[in-house]
Protein backbone atom coordinates (compact mmCIF):
# COMPACT_ATOMS: atom_id res chain seq x y z
CA UNK A 1 0.00 0.00 0.00
CA UNK A 2 1.16 3.58 -0.57
CA UNK A 3 2.63 5.29 2.45
CA UNK A 4 4.57 8.47 3.00
CA UNK A 5 7.70 6.62 4.14
CA UNK A 6 7.99 4.94 0.72
CA UNK A 7 8.06 8.23 -1.14
CA UNK A 8 10.23 10.10 1.33
CA UNK A 9 12.85 7.34 1.46
CA UNK A 10 12.89 6.83 -2.30
CA UNK A 11 13.12 10.54 -3.07
CA UNK A 12 16.11 10.82 -0.70
CA UNK A 13 17.84 8.12 -2.73
CA UNK A 14 17.08 9.89 -6.01
CA UNK A 15 18.36 13.18 -4.60
CA UNK A 16 21.55 11.47 -3.40
CA UNK A 17 22.18 10.17 -6.91
CA UNK A 18 21.73 13.65 -8.35
CA UNK A 19 18.77 12.69 -10.50
CA UNK A 20 16.32 15.26 -9.13
CA UNK A 21 15.82 17.61 -6.22
CA UNK A 22 12.77 17.92 -4.02
CA UNK A 23 12.42 21.57 -5.06
CA UNK A 24 12.50 20.61 -8.76
CA UNK A 25 9.81 18.01 -8.28
CA UNK A 26 7.70 20.31 -6.15
CA UNK A 27 7.85 23.05 -8.79
CA UNK A 28 7.00 20.68 -11.63
CA UNK A 29 4.20 18.88 -9.87
CA UNK A 30 2.79 22.05 -8.39
CA UNK A 31 2.48 23.40 -11.92
CA UNK A 32 0.63 20.25 -12.99
CA UNK A 33 3.46 19.16 -15.27
CA UNK A 34 4.47 15.55 -15.92
CA UNK A 35 7.33 13.93 -17.74
CA UNK A 36 6.40 13.02 -21.29
CA UNK A 37 6.12 9.35 -22.08
CA UNK A 38 7.95 7.99 -25.14
CA UNK A 39 5.99 8.11 -28.37
CA UNK A 40 4.12 5.02 -29.55
CA UNK A 41 5.52 3.47 -32.72
CA UNK A 42 2.84 3.33 -35.43
CA UNK A 43 0.38 5.09 -33.14
CA UNK A 44 -3.23 5.09 -34.31
CA UNK A 45 -5.37 8.23 -34.26
CA UNK A 46 -7.53 8.40 -31.16
CA UNK A 47 -10.63 10.13 -29.85
CA UNK A 48 -10.65 11.25 -26.22
CA UNK A 49 -13.31 12.65 -23.93
CA UNK A 50 -14.29 13.24 -20.32
CA UNK A 51 -17.26 10.99 -19.53
CA UNK A 52 -19.61 10.27 -16.66
CA UNK A 53 -20.34 6.64 -15.81
CA UNK A 54 -23.38 5.65 -13.71
CA UNK A 55 -22.76 3.29 -10.80
CA UNK A 56 -24.97 2.00 -7.98
CA UNK A 57 -23.55 4.79 -5.78
CA UNK A 58 -23.66 7.76 -8.13
CA UNK A 59 -21.96 9.18 -11.20
CA UNK A 60 -18.23 8.59 -11.71
CA UNK A 61 -16.16 11.08 -13.66
CA UNK A 62 -13.73 9.27 -15.97
CA UNK A 63 -11.48 9.70 -18.99
CA UNK A 64 -12.26 7.64 -22.10
CA UNK A 65 -9.93 7.35 -25.07
CA UNK A 66 -10.08 4.94 -28.00
CA UNK A 67 -8.99 4.47 -31.62
CA UNK A 68 -10.81 6.94 -33.86
CA UNK A 69 -12.17 4.18 -36.08
CA UNK A 70 -13.13 0.54 -35.73
CA UNK A 71 -13.40 -1.47 -32.54
CA UNK A 72 -10.75 -2.46 -30.01
CA UNK A 73 -10.53 -4.48 -26.78
CA UNK A 74 -11.63 -2.55 -23.72
CA UNK A 75 -9.23 -1.79 -20.88
CA UNK A 76 -10.17 -0.50 -17.42
CA UNK A 77 -7.43 1.46 -15.63
CA UNK A 78 -7.37 1.92 -11.85
CA UNK A 79 -5.04 4.80 -10.80
CA UNK A 80 -2.89 4.94 -7.70
CA UNK A 81 -3.86 6.81 -4.54
CA UNK A 82 -3.26 10.19 -6.25
CA UNK A 83 -6.21 9.46 -8.53
CA UNK A 84 -7.26 10.52 -12.01
CA UNK A 85 -4.90 13.26 -13.21
CA UNK A 86 -2.89 14.33 -16.30
CA UNK A 87 -0.30 11.56 -15.87
CA UNK A 88 -2.95 8.85 -16.05
CA UNK A 89 -4.72 10.53 -18.93
CA UNK A 90 -1.38 10.45 -20.74
CA UNK A 91 -0.92 6.77 -19.90
CA UNK A 92 -4.44 5.97 -21.06
CA UNK A 93 -4.00 7.84 -24.31
CA UNK A 94 -0.75 6.03 -25.01
CA UNK A 95 -2.51 2.70 -24.53
CA UNK A 96 -5.31 3.76 -26.87
CA UNK A 97 -2.73 4.74 -29.48
CA UNK A 98 -1.55 1.14 -29.23
CA UNK A 99 -5.00 -0.14 -30.18
CA UNK A 100 -7.23 -0.30 -27.09
CA UNK A 101 -10.41 1.42 -25.88
CA UNK A 102 -9.39 2.72 -22.47
CA UNK A 103 -11.42 3.94 -19.51
CA UNK A 104 -9.39 5.61 -16.74
CA UNK A 105 -11.56 6.08 -13.68
CA UNK A 106 -11.77 8.35 -10.66
CA UNK A 107 -12.14 5.77 -7.88
CA UNK A 108 -12.99 8.50 -5.38
CA UNK A 109 -16.00 9.91 -7.22
CA UNK A 110 -18.25 9.36 -4.20
CA UNK A 111 -16.37 12.09 -2.36
CA UNK A 112 -15.22 14.51 -5.07
CA UNK A 113 -14.52 14.85 -8.76
CA UNK A 114 -10.99 14.68 -10.09
CA UNK A 115 -8.48 16.02 -9.31
CA UNK A 116 -8.72 14.43 -5.88
CA UNK A 117 -5.09 15.13 -4.90
CA UNK A 118 -4.59 18.89 -4.66
CA UNK A 119 -0.87 18.74 -5.43
CA UNK A 120 -0.91 15.73 -7.71
CA UNK A 121 1.64 13.09 -6.78
CA UNK A 122 3.31 15.61 -4.43
CA UNK A 123 0.25 15.52 -2.16
CA UNK A 124 1.08 14.10 1.30
CA UNK A 125 -0.17 10.51 1.55
CA UNK A 126 -1.89 11.03 4.95
CA UNK A 127 -4.25 13.51 3.29
CA UNK A 128 -5.38 10.82 0.85
CA UNK A 129 -5.56 7.75 3.05
CA UNK A 130 -9.20 8.40 4.11
CA UNK A 131 -10.21 8.31 0.43
CA UNK A 132 -8.48 4.98 -0.14
CA UNK A 133 -9.65 3.44 3.12
CA UNK A 134 -13.27 4.22 2.26
CA UNK A 135 -13.12 1.87 -0.74
CA UNK A 136 -14.34 -1.51 0.45
CA UNK A 137 -14.33 -4.87 -1.29
CA UNK A 138 -18.02 -4.34 -2.03
CA UNK A 139 -17.60 -0.88 -3.57
CA UNK A 140 -14.62 -2.04 -5.61
CA UNK A 141 -16.56 -4.91 -7.12
CA UNK A 142 -19.79 -2.99 -7.76
CA UNK A 143 -17.76 -0.24 -9.42
CA UNK A 144 -15.90 -2.81 -11.51
CA UNK A 145 -19.16 -4.27 -12.78
CA UNK A 146 -20.50 -0.81 -13.62
CA UNK A 147 -17.36 0.29 -15.46
CA UNK A 148 -17.05 -2.93 -17.46
CA UNK A 149 -20.76 -2.77 -18.37
CA UNK A 150 -20.31 0.84 -19.52
CA UNK A 151 -17.37 -0.14 -21.71
CA UNK A 152 -19.45 -2.91 -23.25
CA UNK A 153 -22.04 -0.34 -24.32
CA UNK A 154 -19.51 1.72 -26.28
CA UNK A 155 -19.39 1.29 -30.05
CA UNK A 156 -15.58 1.44 -30.01
CA UNK A 157 -15.26 -1.62 -27.75
CA UNK A 158 -15.01 -5.07 -29.33
CA UNK A 159 -17.66 -7.29 -27.77
CA UNK A 160 -16.13 -10.44 -29.23
CA UNK A 161 -12.81 -9.95 -27.43
CA UNK A 162 -11.92 -10.13 -23.74
CA UNK A 163 -11.12 -6.98 -21.77
CA UNK A 164 -8.05 -6.09 -19.75
CA UNK A 165 -7.70 -4.25 -16.47
CA UNK A 166 -4.63 -2.73 -14.84
CA UNK A 167 -4.01 -1.11 -11.49
CA UNK A 168 -1.25 0.89 -9.82
CA UNK A 169 -0.51 0.90 -6.10
CA UNK A 170 -3.94 0.59 -4.44
CA UNK A 171 -5.34 -0.10 -7.92
CA UNK A 172 -3.50 -3.43 -8.09
CA UNK A 173 -5.84 -5.34 -5.77
CA UNK A 174 -8.83 -3.56 -7.31
CA UNK A 175 -7.77 -4.88 -10.72
CA UNK A 176 -7.64 -8.38 -9.21
CA UNK A 177 -11.16 -7.93 -7.84
CA UNK A 178 -12.36 -6.57 -11.18
CA UNK A 179 -11.45 -9.88 -12.79
CA UNK A 180 -13.24 -11.74 -10.01
CA UNK A 181 -16.34 -9.55 -10.32
CA UNK A 182 -16.62 -9.83 -14.12
CA UNK A 183 -14.77 -13.06 -14.83
CA UNK A 184 -16.65 -13.70 -18.06
CA UNK A 185 -15.32 -10.47 -19.64
CA UNK A 186 -11.88 -9.88 -18.15
CA UNK A 187 -9.11 -11.91 -19.77
CA UNK A 188 -6.01 -10.06 -18.58
CA UNK A 189 -4.99 -8.37 -15.32
CA UNK A 190 -1.88 -6.28 -14.65
CA UNK A 191 -0.67 -4.93 -11.31
CA UNK A 192 2.16 -2.41 -11.04
CA UNK A 193 3.61 -1.84 -7.56
CA UNK A 194 0.28 -3.08 -6.24
CA UNK A 195 -0.20 -2.92 -2.48
CA UNK A 196 -2.37 -5.39 -0.58
CA UNK A 197 -2.43 -8.11 -3.21
CA UNK A 198 -1.93 -10.78 -0.54
CA UNK A 199 -3.61 -10.79 2.87
CA UNK A 200 -4.34 -13.50 5.41
CA UNK A 201 -8.09 -13.16 4.89
CA UNK A 202 -10.25 -15.57 2.86
CA UNK A 203 -11.25 -12.68 0.58
CA UNK A 204 -7.64 -11.75 -0.22
CA UNK A 205 -7.43 -10.29 -3.75
CA UNK A 206 -4.94 -12.95 -4.84
CA UNK A 207 -7.35 -15.72 -3.84
CA UNK A 208 -10.22 -14.03 -5.65
CA UNK A 209 -8.34 -13.61 -8.93
CA UNK A 210 -7.09 -17.21 -8.65
CA UNK A 211 -10.68 -18.35 -9.29
CA UNK A 212 -10.73 -16.69 -12.71
CA UNK A 213 -9.22 -17.65 -16.05
CA UNK A 214 -7.46 -14.35 -16.60
CA UNK A 215 -3.79 -14.11 -17.51
CA UNK A 216 -1.71 -12.05 -15.08
CA UNK A 217 1.19 -9.63 -15.06
CA UNK A 218 2.47 -8.63 -11.62
CA UNK A 219 5.30 -6.09 -11.52
CA UNK A 220 6.73 -5.66 -8.02
CA UNK A 221 8.87 -2.75 -6.84
CA UNK A 222 12.27 -3.75 -5.46
CA UNK A 223 11.71 -1.97 -2.15
CA UNK A 224 8.24 -3.50 -1.77
CA UNK A 225 9.86 -6.90 -2.22
CA UNK A 226 12.38 -6.06 0.50
CA UNK A 227 9.54 -5.23 2.87
CA UNK A 228 7.49 -8.32 1.98
CA UNK A 229 9.91 -10.83 0.46
CA UNK A 230 7.52 -13.79 0.67
CA UNK A 231 4.62 -12.18 -1.18
CA UNK A 232 5.96 -13.08 -4.63
CA UNK A 233 6.32 -16.70 -3.53
CA UNK A 234 2.75 -16.83 -2.28
CA UNK A 235 1.53 -15.40 -5.58
CA UNK A 236 3.55 -17.88 -7.63
CA UNK A 237 2.45 -20.88 -5.57
CA UNK A 238 -1.21 -19.85 -5.53
CA UNK A 239 -1.44 -19.34 -9.28
CA UNK A 240 0.62 -22.44 -10.09
CA UNK A 241 -1.83 -24.60 -8.13
CA UNK A 242 -4.71 -23.53 -10.38
CA UNK A 243 -2.64 -23.33 -13.59
CA UNK A 244 -3.26 -19.62 -13.95
CA UNK A 245 -0.73 -18.01 -16.33
CA UNK A 246 1.13 -15.38 -14.33
CA UNK A 247 4.27 -13.36 -15.01
CA UNK A 248 5.56 -12.24 -11.63
CA UNK A 249 8.73 -10.21 -11.44
CA UNK A 250 10.57 -7.94 -9.05
CA UNK A 251 11.80 -4.88 -10.96
CA UNK A 252 15.35 -4.25 -9.80
CA UNK A 253 16.09 -0.66 -8.84
CA UNK A 254 12.45 0.37 -9.15
CA UNK A 255 10.88 2.00 -6.11
CA UNK A 256 7.24 1.86 -5.10
CA UNK A 257 5.32 4.09 -7.51
CA UNK A 258 7.84 4.00 -10.35
CA UNK A 259 5.41 3.82 -13.30
CA UNK A 260 3.38 7.07 -13.54
CA UNK A 261 5.43 9.78 -15.28
CA UNK A 262 4.63 12.35 -12.58
CA UNK A 263 5.81 10.13 -9.75
CA UNK A 264 8.58 11.38 -7.51
CA UNK A 265 10.33 8.04 -8.13
CA UNK A 266 9.52 7.63 -11.84
CA UNK A 267 11.99 5.18 -13.37
CA UNK A 268 11.70 5.39 -17.15
CA UNK A 269 13.74 2.28 -18.07
CA UNK A 270 11.80 0.07 -15.69
CA UNK A 271 8.49 1.76 -16.50
CA UNK A 272 9.13 1.05 -20.19
CA UNK A 273 9.94 -2.56 -19.38
CA UNK A 274 6.60 -2.83 -17.59
CA UNK A 275 4.89 -1.13 -20.54
CA UNK A 276 6.35 -3.65 -23.01
CA UNK A 277 5.26 -6.56 -20.83
CA UNK A 278 1.77 -5.05 -20.55
CA UNK A 279 1.44 -4.87 -24.32
CA UNK A 280 2.70 -8.45 -24.62
CA UNK A 281 0.06 -9.56 -22.10
CA UNK A 282 -2.76 -7.79 -23.90
CA UNK A 283 -1.65 -8.92 -27.34
CA UNK A 284 -1.78 -12.51 -26.13
CA UNK A 285 -4.79 -12.52 -23.80
CA UNK A 286 -7.10 -10.13 -25.66
CA UNK A 287 -6.49 -11.38 -29.21
C-alpha positions, 0 to 999 in steps of 0.5 A: 500500500502507498505510504509516506515513508515509501516516497520520502525514502525513495526521493532521498535516494534519487536526490543522493544520486543527483537525479532530481531535487525535491524543489525541482519536483515540487515546482513541476508537480505544483504546476501540474506538469508531468514527464512526457512518455515515449511516443508510440511506434505506429500510433493510431489516431484516437478520440478522447473525452471526459465521460460520466459513468453511472454506478450504484452509488452515483456518477463517476467522472472518468477519462475515455480514449479509443482508436478513432475508427473501428473497434478495439478491446476494452481496458479498465485502468485503476489509478494509484492513490493520487487518482485521475490526473494528467499523468494517467490521462497520458498513460491511457491515451498512449494505450489507446494509441496502441490499439485499445479502448481505455477507460481511466476512472476516478475511484474517489468519485463518491467524495469529489470529482478529479483532481482528488489530490490537490498537489498531484503526486506531491500531495502528502499521503496522509491527506489521501488515506481516508479516500483509499480506506473508504473503498471496500471490497463491495464498492470495488466490485460494484464499481468494476461491474458498472465500469465494465458494463459501460465499456461494453455499451460503447461502439468502439469496444469489441464485444467479441474480445476479452477486456483487460484491467490494470491497477497501480498501487492501491489499484492493483488489488482492485484490478484483481477484484475486477477480474473476479467480479466480471470473470466472463469479460476480463481476460487479462490483469496487470498490477504495477507496484500493487499494495495489498495483493496478498492478505491472510483473509479468505477474501484476499485479492490474490485468492479471488483472482485465482478463481478466474481464467485471466492471464496475469502480469504482476510487476513488483517494486524492489523496495516493496519486495524487500519489505514483503519478500515472501509475497511473490512466492505466495503469488507464484504458488497460488497461481501455479496450483490452479494453472493460472498463467502469471508473469511475476517479477521484481523490478530491480532498482524500481521504487514503489510508484515508479510507473506514472510519469509524474511520480517522484520516483519515476523510473523510465527504463523500468516503466518502459519494461513494464509497458512492453510486458503489458502490451505483450500480455494484452496482445496474447490474452485479448487477441 
